[in-house]
Amino acid sequence: MAKLDKAKEYIGVLKMYLGLITALIISDLAGVAKLFNSSNIGVSFWLGIVTLVVLTYSFGKLSRYTHKKINELEDL
């Protein structure tokens, strides 16, 4: 039973990280949109775009890993 509880706690932490990455993506997207609307396309804009790509990739990898861990709960 302790192994199952540990696995559930680990998945809960992964979900928290997914929520954090989601919030970062939303706030970064808002910042990039504001820079685009003000026609201020400079270093900050492109840094925001790169950050969006990295955060989106991280979200996808972490999401895939979380689903894998959830499917492994069936074995416990």
N, C-alpha and C positions, 0 to 999 in steps of 0.2 A: 504494500500500500504506500509506503514511503517513496518508492521509486515513481509511482504514478503522481503523487503530489508534487514531487520535485519537477517532473516533466511539465505538469500543468503550470507551475510557477514560472518555469523557463519560458513557456509559450506566452504567458501573461506579460513578461518583460519584453519579449519580442514584439508583442502587440503595442506596448507603450512606445517602443522605438519607431514602429510604423506610424503611430500617431504624431510623434515628434517630426519625423521626416515629412509627413503630409502638411503639417503646419509651416514648416520651413519652405516647402514648395509653394504653398499659397502666398506666403509673404514675399518670397522672392519674385514670384510671377507678378504680384501687385507692383513691386518696385520697378521691374523691367517695363511693365505697361506704362507706368507713370513717366519713366524716362523716354519711352517711345512717343507718348502723346505730347511731351514737351519738346520734341525734336532734339533731344539731348543725347544723341547716339555717339557715345565716346567710350572710353575705357570701362567706366562703370556699367554701361549697358552690356557690353560684350562679356564682362566678368559675370554679370548676372545670368546671361545666356548659358555660359559654361557651367555655372553653378546649378542651373536648372537641369542641364543634361546629366551632371554627376548625381544630383539628388534623385532624379527620376530613375536612373540606372540602379542606384542604391536601393530605392524603394522596390523595384522589380526583383532584385536579387534577394532582399530580405523577405519579401512576400513569398517568393518561391520556397525559400528555406523554412519559413513558418508553416506553410502548407505541408511540407515534407515532414516536419516534426509532428504536426497534428495527425497526419496519417500514420505515423509510427506509434501513436497512442493506442491504436487497435491491438498492437502486439503485446502491450503491457496488460 
